[in-house]
């Protein structure tokens, strides 16, 4: 039966099968790469939502602790002039210590100020019409209440009200104790995330009221999200299912995004981190196109040389050599693209993507081996002022010079990683390093940058300087997540800047 068909026929069959196999394998690889890309982005979004939820919960909890203390003081010490004077000083100190607080206020049962952190009582303001005041007047519960965002009558800022009920000795309604949280505090935190051109993050109440969305739009603060796909989906969930992710069409711009959502642990709010599906798959599309072009070229070569196989057997080896060369070139191009995708084009450091991958790996390794993981967050002081004075090109040169110095002074052990975390921020990951060792590395870098004496007339130091936050963590399974280490270093960096900059602050 086989002899009835010519060798040309079998050569054609062979070439056809090979070409179809190449196309099939390429399709399978592309689909598998797409699934892996989406899974990686979903994990990134989940980590981002976890960090946002933890930050919001901690921020509100700090304000709530202050409220509980004020309620206890008033109900214990009364409302005499001396007691209120002491309380006012305590309230002012708490506002000074908590950057998220705009103010602390105590209202009587008619909505008038009794005392506040500013020490000024303007009886022209009456808050009896506010939602939180009405809530406590009609609810006997003593727990905290997170109200809808409003524009403060005293400061003109968008604020998030957190309040507790104040009772009279007979248990009747005696007024409201209020903490006003600055919406800009959350916005500044959300601006630090790398979301791409079309990504977004948001904080919403369980009732569907938008507290804040980044990119920020003041006209959308306090608007209802009850008709959005995301909220309708979230409202149907309960228990552990309220943490998850899914593709939803945006209520704001109609774009489809992968939304990772997570409720706050102690308050009736939830956060969502949304990554654009188009941006998520952009790299995959480029990679797929490159491979597809290579496959088409290979198929064409196979067809050409297969057709001439019977009469020109010698051309087979040449065809195989060209196929191997094309395959090697394709693999080399893929490796080049992969290296470029894991490094920052401006500074030459690892980029955020590589940092996230390395952090996850080292965090898992530290958990298994019960070792310590250190992280240094570095930020160029007054960098915006530098760009304003000298221009963005000069700012880029400063980032290159600083990054080169940081790379030279960072240990070169396996697992150590120096990455551009975002903007002018650089992160250094140091496995098996205690707080003292990490702090020594950070201090050495800070001193070296200051020693460069790069002029900076927009800084009080006259030269370019760095601030750094250092944190360590000995992770335990089930208790810690990688984001805790970054968050702790970020808080330490904030403390260093608050303390005057050009310094290293441990967590």
C-alpha positions in Angstrom: 0.0 0.0 0.0 2.8 2.4 0.9 4.5 1.7 -2.4 1.5 3.1 -4.3 2.4 6.6 -3.1 5.5 8.4 -4.4 8.2 9.7 -2.2 7.0 13.1 -3.1 3.7 12.4 -1.5 5.2 11.1 1.7 7.6 14.1 1.8 4.6 16.4 1.4 2.7 14.5 4.2 5.8 14.7 6.4 6.3 18.5 5.9 2.6 19.1 6.4 2.5 17.2 9.7 5.6 19.0 10.9 4.2 22.4 10.0 0.9 21.6 11.7 2.8 20.4 14.8 4.9 23.5 14.9 1.7 25.7 14.7 0.0 23.5 17.4 2.9 23.6 19.8 3.2 27.4 19.3 -0.6 27.8 20.0 -0.3 25.6 23.1 2.8 27.6 24.3 1.0 30.9 23.7 -2.1 29.8 25.6 0.0 28.5 28.4 2.0 31.7 28.6 -1.2 33.7 28.6 -2.6 31.7 31.5 0.7 32.1 33.4 0.7 35.9 32.8 -2.8 36.3 34.0 -2.1 34.2 37.1 1.0 36.2 37.9 -1.0 39.5 37.6 -3.8 38.1 39.7 -1.3 37.2 42.4 0.2 40.7 42.1 -3.3 42.3 42.4 -4.1 40.1 45.4 -0.9 41.2 47.2 -1.7 44.8 46.4 -5.2 44.5 47.7 -3.9 42.8 50.9 -1.5 45.7 51.5 -4.2 48.3 50.8 -6.6 46.5 53.2 -4.0 46.3 55.9 -3.1 50.0 55.6 -6.7 51.1 55.7 -7.5 48.9 58.6 -4.5 50.1 60.6 -5.2 53.7 59.7 -8.8 53.6 60.9 -7.9 51.5 64.0 -5.4 54.1 65.2 -8.1 56.8 65.0 -10.6 54.5 66.7 -8.3 53.9 69.6 -8.0 57.6 70.1 -11.8 57.9 70.0 -12.2 55.1 72.6 -9.7 56.9 74.9 -11.6 60.2 74.6 -15.0 58.6 75.3 -13.5 56.9 78.4 -12.0 60.2 79.6 -15.2 62.2 79.2 -17.4 59.6 80.8 -15.0 59.2 83.7 -13.7 62.7 84.3 -16.8 64.6 83.2 -17.1 67.8 81.2 -15.7 70.3 83.7 -13.4 73.1 82.5 -10.2 71.6 83.9 -11.1 68.1 82.5 -11.9 69.5 79.0 -8.6 71.5 79.1 -6.6 68.4 79.8 -8.6 66.5 77.1 -8.0 69.2 74.5 -4.2 69.0 75.1 -4.4 65.2 74.7 -6.4 65.5 71.5 -4.0 68.0 70.0 -1.1 65.6 70.8 -2.9 62.7 69.2 -3.5 64.7 66.0 0.1 65.7 65.9 1.2 62.1 66.3 -1.1 60.6 63.7 -0.6 62.1 60.2 -3.9 60.6 58.9 -5.9 62.7 61.4 -7.3 66.1 60.3 -8.8 66.6 63.7 -10.6 65.2 66.8 -14.0 66.6 67.9 -16.5 66.1 70.7 -20.1 67.2 70.1 -22.9 67.4 72.6 -26.4 65.9 72.1 -27.4 69.0 70.0 -24.5 68.9 67.6 -22.4 71.7 69.1 -18.7 71.5 69.8 -17.7 70.8 73.4 -14.0 70.5 72.7 -11.7 69.7 69.8 -8.1 69.2 68.9 -7.7 72.8 67.5 -8.6 74.5 70.8 -11.1 76.8 69.0 -14.8 76.5 69.6 -16.8 78.1 66.8 -20.5 77.7 67.7 -21.5 78.7 64.1 -20.7 75.1 63.2 -23.4 72.5 64.1 -23.0 68.9 62.9 -26.4 67.5 64.0 -27.3 67.1 60.4 -24.3 64.9 59.6 -24.9 61.2 58.8 -22.7 59.9 61.6 -24.4 62.2 64.2 -27.9 60.9 63.1 -26.6 57.3 63.2 -25.3 57.5 66.8 -28.4 59.4 68.0 -30.6 56.6 66.6 -28.3 53.6 67.5 -27.4 52.7 71.1 -24.3 50.7 70.0 -21.0 51.8 71.5 -18.8 50.5 68.7 -17.1 52.6 66.0 -18.9 53.9 62.9 -17.3 54.7 59.6 -19.4 57.3 57.8 -19.5 58.4 54.2 -16.9 60.9 53.0 -17.8 64.5 53.4 -16.2 67.9 52.9 -15.2 69.3 56.3 -16.9 72.5 57.3 -13.9 73.6 59.3 -11.0 72.7 56.9 -12.7 72.4 53.5 -11.0 69.0 52.9 -12.5 65.7 51.9 -12.5 63.6 55.1 -13.5 60.2 56.2 -15.5 60.4 59.5 -14.9 57.8 62.2 -17.0 58.2 65.2 -18.3 56.7 68.5 -21.3 57.4 70.6 -21.0 59.4 73.9 -23.6 58.5 76.6 -24.8 60.4 79.5 -24.7 58.8 83.0 -28.3 57.5 82.6 -27.3 55.8 79.3 -29.1 58.3 77.1 -27.5 59.9 74.0 -25.0 62.4 75.2 -23.2 63.3 71.9 -20.6 62.1 69.4 -16.8 61.8 69.5 -15.5 62.2 66.0 -12.1 61.6 64.2 -11.7 63.0 60.7 -9.3 61.1 58.5 -7.7 63.0 55.6 -8.7 61.4 52.2 -5.4 62.7 50.8 -3.5 60.4 53.3 -5.0 57.4 51.5 -4.5 59.0 48.1 -0.8 59.5 48.7 -0.4 55.9 49.8 -2.2 54.7 46.6 -0.1 56.9 44.4 3.0 54.8 45.4 1.7 51.7 43.6 2.8 50.9 40.1 -0.5 50.2 38.3 0.3 50.8 34.7 -1.3 53.5 32.5 -4.8 52.2 33.0 -4.7 50.5 36.4 -6.8 51.7 39.4 -7.3 51.1 43.1 -10.3 52.1 45.2 -11.6 52.1 48.8 -15.4 51.6 49.2 -17.9 51.0 51.9 -19.9 47.8 52.1 -22.9 50.0 51.2 -21.3 50.9 47.8 -20.1 54.4 48.6 -16.8 55.3 46.9 -14.4 56.6 49.5 -11.4 57.1 47.2 -10.3 56.0 43.7 -6.8 56.4 42.2 -6.5 57.9 39.6 -8.0 60.5 41.8 -11.1 62.5 40.8 -12.6 64.7 43.5 -16.0 64.7 41.8 -16.3 60.9 42.3 -15.6 60.9 46.1 -18.7 59.9 47.9 -20.5 58.7 44.8 -22.5 55.5 44.7 -21.0 52.3 43.1 -24.0 50.1 43.7 -24.7 49.8 40.0 -21.1 48.7 39.1 -20.4 45.1 38.2 -17.8 44.8 40.9 -20.1 45.9 43.7 -23.0 43.8 42.6 -20.6 40.8 42.6 -19.1 41.7 45.9 -22.5 42.3 47.6 -23.5 38.7 46.8 -20.5 37.2 48.6 -20.1 36.4 52.3 -17.4 35.0 54.6 -14.0 34.1 53.1 -15.5 34.3 49.6 -15.4 38.1 49.9 -11.7 37.9 49.1 -11.0 37.1 45.5 -10.6 38.5 42.0 -12.3 38.6 38.7 -12.6 40.6 35.4 -15.2 43.4 35.6 -16.1 46.3 33.3 -15.3 49.6 35.0 -18.1 51.8 36.2 -16.0 54.9 35.4 -14.4 54.4 31.9 -16.0 51.1 30.7 -12.6 49.4 30.5 -12.3 45.7 31.5 -9.9 45.1 34.4 -8.8 42.3 36.7 -10.1 43.4 40.1 -8.7 41.9 43.2 -11.0 42.7 46.1 -10.5 42.3 49.9 -12.6 43.4 52.9 -11.1 45.2 55.9 -10.7 43.0 58.9 -12.4 45.3 61.5 -14.5 47.8 59.5 -17.3 47.7 56.9 -15.2 48.7 54.0 -13.3 46.8 51.2 -10.5 47.6 48.8 -10.0 46.7 45.2 -6.9 46.7 43.0 -7.7 46.8 39.3 -5.1 46.0 36.6 -6.0 46.7 32.9 -6.5 43.5 30.9 -5.0 45.1 27.9 -1.8 46.1 29.7 -1.6 42.7 31.4 -1.5 40.9 28.1 0.6 43.5 26.2 3.9 41.7 26.8 2.3 38.3 26.0 1.0 39.7 22.7 4.4 41.0 21.7 6.0 37.7 22.6 3.4 35.6 20.8 3.8 37.8 17.7 7.5 37.3 17.7 7.2 33.5 18.1 4.5 33.3 15.5 6.6 35.1 13.0 9.4 32.6 13.7 7.0 29.7 13.3 5.8 31.0 10.0 9.4 31.4 8.8 10.2 27.8 9.9 7.1 26.4 8.2 8.0 28.2 5.0 11.5 26.8 5.1 10.2 23.3 5.7 7.8 23.6 2.8 10.4 24.8 0.4 13.0 22.3 1.3 10.5 19.5 1.7 9.3 20.0 -1.9 12.8 19.6 -3.2 13.6 16.7 -0.9 13.3 13.9 -3.5 15.5 15.5 -6.2 17.9 17.4 -3.9 18.7 15.2 -0.9 21.8 17.2 -0.2 19.7 20.3 0.6 18.2 18.5 3.6 21.2 19.1 5.8 21.3 22.8 4.7 17.6 23.1 5.5 18.2 21.5 9.0 21.1 23.9 9.7 19.0 26.9 8.8 16.1 25.6 10.9 18.4 25.2 13.9 19.8 28.7 13.3 16.3 30.2 13.2 15.3 28.3 16.3 18.4 29.5 18.2 17.8 33.0 17.0 14.2 32.8 18.3 15.3 31.4 21.7 18.0 34.1 21.9 15.5 36.8 21.1 13.2 35.4 23.8 16.0 35.4 26.4 16.9 39.0 25.4 13.3 40.0 25.8 13.1 38.2 29.1 16.2 40.0 30.4 14.9 43.4 29.3 11.6 42.7 30.9 13.3 42.1 34.3 15.5 45.3 34.4 14.8 49.0 34.6 15.8 50.9 31.4 16.9 54.1 33.2 19.0 52.8 36.1 20.0 49.4 35.0 18.7 48.0 38.3 16.2 45.2 38.6 12.7 46.5 37.9 9.6 46.1 40.1 8.5 42.9 38.4 11.8 41.1 39.2 11.7 42.5 42.7 8.2 41.1 43.3 9.3 37.7 42.0 12.5 37.7 44.1 10.7 38.9 47.2 8.2 36.1 47.0 11.0 33.5 46.5 13.2 34.8 49.3 10.2 35.2 51.6 9.3 31.5 51.0 12.9 30.5 51.5 13.2 32.5 54.8 9.9 30.9 56.0 11.2 27.4 55.3 14.6 27.9 56.9 13.4 30.2 59.7 15.9 32.8 58.7 15.7 36.6 58.8 14.9 38.7 55.7 15.9 42.4 55.6 14.6 45.1 53.3 15.9 48.7 52.8 13.7 51.3 51.1 15.7 54.3 49.8 14.3 57.6 48.5 16.1 60.6 47.1 15.3 63.7 49.3 13.5 66.6 47.6 13.7 64.9 44.2 10.7 66.8 42.9 12.4 70.1 43.7 15.5 68.8 42.0 13.5 68.1 38.8 11.8 71.5 39.0 15.2 73.3 39.4 17.4 71.4 37.0 15.0 69.6 34.7 14.0 66.0 34.3 17.1 65.1 32.2 19.3 66.2 35.1 17.0 64.3 37.5 17.5 61.1 35.4 21.3 61.6 35.6 21.0 61.8 39.4 19.0 58.6 39.5 21.6 56.9 37.3 24.5 58.1 39.5 22.7 57.2 42.7 21.7 53.8 41.4 25.3 53.1 40.2 26.6 53.9 43.7 23.9 51.8 45.4 24.7 48.9 43.2 28.4 49.2 43.9 27.9 49.3 47.7 25.3 46.5 47.9 26.4 43.0 48.9 26.7 40.5 46.0 25.5 37.4 47.8 23.0 35.0 46.2 19.6 36.3 46.8 20.6 39.9 47.4 18.7 42.2 45.0 18.8 45.9 44.3 15.7 47.1 42.4 14.1 50.3 41.3 10.9 50.2 43.3 9.2 53.2 41.7 10.0 56.8 40.8 13.1 57.8 42.8 12.6 54.9 45.3 15.2 52.0 45.3 14.7 48.8 47.3 17.4 46.5 48.6 16.5 42.9 49.6 19.0 41.2 51.9 18.3 37.6 52.9 19.9 36.2 56.1 20.6 39.8 57.4 19.7 41.2 60.7 18.6 44.8 61.4 22.0 46.0 62.4 23.6 44.6 59.2 20.9 46.1 57.0 21.2 49.4 58.8 24.9 49.4 58.3 24.5 48.9 54.5 21.9 51.7 54.3 24.0 54.1 56.3 27.1 53.3 54.1 25.0 54.1 51.0 23.5 57.3 52.6 27.0 58.6 53.5 28.4 57.8 50.1 25.7 59.6 48.2 26.1 62.7 50.5 29.9 62.5 49.9 29.3 62.8 46.1 28.4 66.4 46.8 26.0 66.7 43.9 24.6 70.3 44.1 20.9 70.6 45.0 19.8 74.1 45.7 16.2 72.9 46.4 17.4 71.0 49.5 18.2 72.4 52.9 21.4 70.3 52.8 22.6 72.0 49.6 23.5 68.6 48.0 21.6 65.5 46.9 20.9 63.2 49.9 19.0 60.0 50.7 16.6 58.9 53.3 16.2 55.2 54.1 13.9 53.0 56.0 15.2 49.6 57.2 13.0 46.6 58.3 13.6 42.9 59.0 11.3 40.0 59.4 11.7 36.4 60.4 8.6 35.2 58.6 6.4 32.4 60.1 3.9 30.5 58.0 0.4 31.7 58.4 1.3 34.8 60.4 3.3 37.0 57.9 3.1 37.9 54.3 5.8 39.5 52.1 4.0 42.8 52.0 4.5 43.3 55.7 8.3 43.6 55.2 7.8 46.2 52.5 5.2 48.1 54.5 7.4 48.2 57.5 10.4 49.6 55.6 8.1 52.1 53.9 6.9 53.3 57.3 10.4 53.6 58.5 11.3 55.6 55.4 8.4 57.9 56.2 9.7 58.3 59.7 13.2 59.2 58.4 11.7 61.9 56.2 9.5 63.1 59.0 12.6 63.3 61.2 14.3 65.7 58.8 15.6 63.5 55.9 19.2 62.5 55.1 19.1 59.7 57.7 18.4 56.0 58.1 15.4 55.0 60.2 14.9 51.4 61.5 11.4 49.9 61.7 
